[in-house]
């Protein structure tokens, strides 16, 4: 599975959001990551359906929507209609996770499970054959610009092991503190999608930063 880069608009300049998105796409972004926060599950409030619809109108790559909200099942239909290609929900707030993932897939959208740093990989086991991707949080969710939690590397490997035991080829997405200096370690641990906010939109030139992150994540060529 080839590596995908998903710039997170949480770190973008919202006064210039269309320009920022276009620059990241010019640098080779594969997805746009949209963090939706409700001020209840996490201590921050971000964007909703109007911003999603505006993004969908200008984006040339799929929209990857991360719902950091309580009762996500009440809103998946609206986000799907607004243009989401991928929707992920947190295991911590989804008591009927199997039903919610199935409902997302029934909308023709890729379904993902999100695990907070303190949520063990084993939480996936009852539904491991169902998601299209698993999002491993490598910071505590809520704010951009946090430092990568080093234990996340082992967590990625543990998630991959759970998926393999279930016969799943689901992608592993990693979000939080991703920078050029840790991207290769994260990919080597099993990540397929890297979400990066401040590393791309806080670098001055989103296009160059997107290319730089992909280059940093590529494994070094073997010496024959």
N, C-alpha and C positions, 0 to 999 in steps of 0.2 A: 504494500500500500504506500503510495507516494505521500511525502510530507505536504501538509497544507498549512498555510499561514493565515490566521484570522485576526486582523487588527480590531481591537476593541474601541468602539466609538466613545466609551466612557471617558477616555483621556483626550478626546478630540476637542477642538475649539468649536463650540456649538454655534457661534456666530458665523462660522465659515464651514459648516459641516459638509456641504456639498463639495467644496473645494478639497477639504481634507480627505474625504472618501475617494474622490477622483485621483488624488495623489497616491494614496495607498494602493489603489487598483493599478495605477501606472507602474508601481514598483513590483507588481506581481501578486498582490493579495488574492487568495483563493476564496475567502469568505469574508463577510463583515460580521463581527460579533456584537450583539446588542444586549446589554445588561439591563434587565427590567427589575427595578427594586421598588418595594412598596412602603418602606419605612417601618414595617412590622417584623418581617422575617429577618431583615437586615436593617441597620440603623442609617439608612439613606433612602432618598427618593430620586428616581431618575426619569426615564421616559415611558411613554405609553403608546397607544395606537396612532395618534396623529403623527408622531415622529416616525414610527414604523412605516406608515403609508408614504410619508415624504421620502424616506430612504428607498423604499421599494420603487419609487418613481424614477430615481436617478442611479441606483446601484446597478452595476453590470455583473456582479458576482452574487451568489446566494446569501441570504440573510440567516444568520445563526443566532437564534433568540434564546437567551438564558433567563428563565423566569425565577428570580429570587423573591418569590411572593408566597403568601399563604393562600391556600385553596387554588392552586394553579389550574385545576380542572375546570374552574368556572370561566377561564379566560383563553383557553387554548384555541377555541374556535375563532375568536376575534383576531388573535395573532396570526392564525393560519390565513384568514381572509385578508389580512393586512399585508401579506406577502412573505411570511416566514417559510423558509425551506427546511429549517431544522428548529425544533423546540426541545429544550431540556428542562426537566423539573427536578427539584431536590428530593432525595429519598427521605430527608428529615421532616418534610412537611406533607408527604404523600402517603397517607395510611392505606390507600387502595392503589398502590403503585402499578400493579399489573393492569388494572382497569384504565388508569390514566395514560400509560404508555400505549395501550391498545387504542384508546380514543385518539391519540395524536396520529398514530399510523393510519387509522381509518380516514383521517382528513387528507391523506396523501403527503404527509410531512414526516421527515425523519425524526425519530423519537430518541431522546437521550435521558440518562439518569445522571444526576450530579451528586458527588460525595464531598462533604465538607472535610477539612483536614482531620477532624476528630472522629469521623465516621469510617469504620473499618471496611476494607474491601469485601469482606464476607457478607456485608449487607446486600450485595448484589446477587447472592447465590439463588434466592427464590425466583428471580426474574432474569437471570443472566442470559437466557436464550432470546430475550425479547428486544432489548434496545438496539438501535442502529449505531449508537455511540455512547461512551461513558465519559463524563467530564469530571476530571479530578481537580479539585480546588487546591492550589499550592499556596494560597493565602487564606485567611479568614475573610469571607465575602463581605462586600459593602463599599470598599473604597479602592480607587486606582492608586498605583504607586507604592504598594506595599512590598516588603522584602520576601523573596522566595523562601518557603519553609523547606529546609534541606531534606527532612524525612519524606518529602513527597516523592523523591526518586524511588525509594523502596515501595511506596504505595502504588506507584504506576506499575511496577513489576508484579505486585500482588494482584492488582486488578486484571492484568493480562493473564495471570495464572487462573483466576476465577473464570474468565471468559473462555479460555482454552478448554478447561474442564467441561464446560457446557457446550463445547463445539461451536462457539460463537466467534465470528470474525469481525465483531463490532470494533469501530475505531476508538482510540483513546485520545481524548482532548485534554489539554492541561492549561489551566488559567490561573495566573497570579505570579507576579514577579519574574516573568520570563524576560530574559535579556540575552544578548549575544554571548555572554560569558558562562551561561548555564544551559543554553539551548541544546548543545550537543549531548550533554549528560541526560537531559530529559528525553531526547529522541532515542538514545541508546537504551534507555530503560523501557521503551515501548510506546512512546507517544507518537501519534499520527497527525495530530492537529495542535499547533501552538497558538494560543491566544496571547496577544501582546497589546498593551495599551500605551503606557508611558514610553516604552522602548521604541514605539513607532511614532505616535503623535506628539511625544514630548521631545523629539530629537531634532526638530527644526525642519527636516526634509523627510516627510513620510515615505516618499517613493524610495529614496536611498536607504532609509532605515529598514524598510520591508525587505529590500534586496540583501542588506547586510545581515539581517536576522536569518534569512534562509541560508546564506552562505555559511554563517557560524554554526548552524544546526547540522550541516552536511557532515557525514563521517569522513574522517581523513582517509585518503587513498591508501590502500595496502601497499607495502613494499615487497616486491617479488625478489 
